[in-house]
Amino acid sequence: MVPQPPEASCHTCAVPTTIAAVRVIVLAVGRLRPPYVDDVQHYSRLLAPLARLELIEVREEERVHKRIPKGAFVSLLAAGGATYDSVGFSRFVEDRRQAGRDLCFVIGGPYGLDLDEVDHRLSLGPMTLPHQLARVVLLEQIFRAHKILAGEPYHH
């Protein structure tokens, strides 16, 4: 077999290791219950080939600080946070990937959560969502963002 020159290698080999190593973490207060468990598992499976996804649950809000990875870009889901359309959110995700920082989304429990030191606040829209449903919506949007970034259809 004849070795190929570097420029003839596959396109995935050209991706910087910092982007491939970046994790997307969803850190949520409270235990996920049916019917949301199936939806979270569904989007986790869809995201598996596209992103390094980690789902972390904590029982109490006080434990959130201890579970945020050091050096991660922290985005707290909160009313009044930044809102994006799907393409804008994909750009937000890509900016984090390009920076080589893990991206940690934090979702509070039934009464929300207020963290003082976060890098970003994200709103999924002006309507209040149950915190378990917010996980599903966030995962769907993370999946959609990765499909957009991969240049694949994302409306289905």
C-alpha positions as CSV (number, residue, x, y, z in Angstrom):
1,M,0.0,0.0,0.0
2,V,1.3,3.4,-1.0
3,P,1.2,6.1,1.7
4,Q,-1.0,9.1,0.9
5,P,0.4,12.6,1.2
6,P,-1.1,14.6,4.1
7,E,-3.2,16.8,1.8
8,A,-5.0,13.7,0.5
9,S,-6.1,12.5,3.9
10,C,-9.8,12.5,5.0
11,H,-11.5,15.8,5.9
12,T,-12.0,14.6,9.5
13,C,-8.3,14.3,10.0
14,A,-7.9,18.0,9.4
15,V,-10.2,18.9,12.3
16,P,-8.2,20.4,15.2
17,T,-8.0,18.1,18.2
18,T,-9.3,20.9,20.4
19,I,-12.7,20.9,18.6
20,A,-12.9,17.1,18.8
21,A,-12.1,17.2,22.5
22,V,-14.7,19.8,23.4
23,R,-17.5,18.4,25.5
24,V,-21.1,19.5,25.6
25,I,-22.3,19.0,29.2
26,V,-26.0,19.4,30.3
27,L,-26.0,19.7,34.1
28,A,-29.5,19.6,35.5
29,V,-31.0,19.8,39.0
30,G,-33.5,17.0,39.7
31,R,-34.0,13.5,38.4
32,L,-35.5,13.0,35.0
33,R,-38.8,11.1,35.0
34,P,-41.0,9.6,32.3
35,P,-42.1,10.6,29.7
36,Y,-39.0,12.8,29.3
37,V,-36.5,10.0,29.8
38,D,-37.2,8.5,26.4
39,D,-36.8,11.8,24.7
40,V,-33.5,12.6,26.4
41,Q,-32.3,9.1,25.4
42,H,-33.4,9.7,21.8
43,Y,-31.5,12.9,21.4
44,S,-28.5,11.5,23.3
45,R,-28.3,8.7,20.7
46,L,-28.7,11.2,17.8
47,L,-25.9,13.4,19.2
48,A,-23.5,10.5,19.9
49,P,-21.8,10.6,16.5
50,L,-21.8,14.4,16.4
51,A,-20.7,15.6,19.8
52,R,-19.1,14.5,23.1
53,L,-22.3,14.8,25.2
54,E,-22.4,14.3,29.0
55,L,-25.6,14.4,31.0
56,I,-25.2,15.1,34.7
57,E,-27.9,15.2,37.3
58,V,-27.6,16.6,40.7
59,R,-30.3,16.3,43.4
60,E,-29.7,19.6,45.1
61,E,-28.9,23.0,43.7
62,E,-26.0,23.4,46.2
63,R,-24.2,20.6,44.3
64,V,-24.2,22.4,41.0
65,H,-21.0,24.3,41.6
66,K,-19.1,21.2,42.4
67,R,-20.1,19.5,39.1
68,I,-19.3,22.3,36.7
69,P,-16.1,21.3,34.9
70,K,-13.1,23.6,35.5
71,G,-12.5,25.9,32.6
72,A,-15.9,25.2,31.0
73,F,-17.9,27.9,29.3
74,V,-21.0,28.0,31.6
75,S,-24.4,28.9,30.1
76,L,-27.3,29.0,32.6
77,L,-30.8,28.6,31.3
78,A,-32.6,31.6,32.6
79,A,-35.5,33.9,31.9
80,G,-34.2,37.0,30.3
81,G,-31.2,35.2,28.8
82,A,-30.1,35.5,25.2
83,T,-32.4,34.0,22.6
84,Y,-31.3,32.6,19.2
85,D,-32.8,31.2,16.1
86,S,-31.4,27.8,15.1
87,V,-28.7,29.2,12.9
88,G,-27.7,31.7,15.6
89,F,-27.5,29.0,18.2
90,S,-25.4,26.9,15.9
91,R,-22.9,29.8,15.6
92,F,-22.9,30.1,19.4
93,V,-22.0,26.4,19.7
94,E,-19.4,26.7,17.0
95,D,-17.7,29.7,18.7
96,R,-17.4,27.6,21.9
97,R,-15.9,24.7,19.9
98,Q,-13.4,27.0,18.1
99,A,-12.4,28.4,21.5
100,G,-11.6,24.8,22.6
101,R,-13.6,25.1,25.9
102,D,-16.1,22.6,27.1
103,L,-19.7,24.0,27.0
104,C,-21.7,23.4,30.1
105,F,-25.4,24.2,30.1
106,V,-27.0,24.4,33.5
107,I,-30.7,23.8,34.1
108,G,-32.2,24.6,37.5
109,G,-35.0,22.6,39.2
110,P,-38.7,23.5,39.4
111,Y,-38.0,26.9,40.8
112,G,-35.1,27.7,38.5
113,L,-31.5,28.4,39.6
114,D,-29.5,31.6,40.0
115,L,-25.8,31.3,39.7
116,D,-23.7,34.5,40.1
117,E,-20.7,33.5,38.1
118,V,-21.6,32.3,34.7
119,D,-20.3,33.2,31.2
120,H,-23.7,33.3,29.5
121,R,-27.4,33.2,30.2
122,L,-29.7,31.4,27.7
123,S,-33.4,31.6,27.3
124,L,-35.3,29.0,25.3
125,G,-38.1,31.5,24.8
126,P,-40.4,33.7,26.8
127,M,-42.7,30.9,27.9
128,T,-41.9,29.0,31.1
129,L,-41.1,25.3,30.5
130,P,-41.1,22.5,33.0
131,H,-37.4,21.9,33.8
132,Q,-37.5,18.4,32.5
133,L,-39.0,19.5,29.2
134,A,-36.4,22.2,29.0
135,R,-33.7,19.4,28.9
136,V,-35.5,17.8,25.9
137,V,-35.8,21.1,24.1
138,L,-32.1,22.0,24.8
139,L,-30.9,18.7,23.6
140,E,-33.0,19.0,20.4
141,Q,-31.5,22.4,19.8
142,I,-28.0,21.1,20.4
143,F,-28.6,18.3,17.9
144,R,-30.0,20.8,15.4
145,A,-27.0,23.0,15.9
146,H,-24.6,20.2,15.1
147,K,-26.6,19.2,12.0
148,I,-26.4,22.8,10.8
149,L,-22.7,22.9,11.5
150,A,-22.2,19.6,9.6
151,G,-24.1,21.1,6.6
152,E,-26.9,18.5,6.9
153,P,-30.6,19.0,6.7
154,Y,-32.1,19.9,10.1
155,H,-35.8,20.6,9.7
156,H,-36.9,16.9,10.0
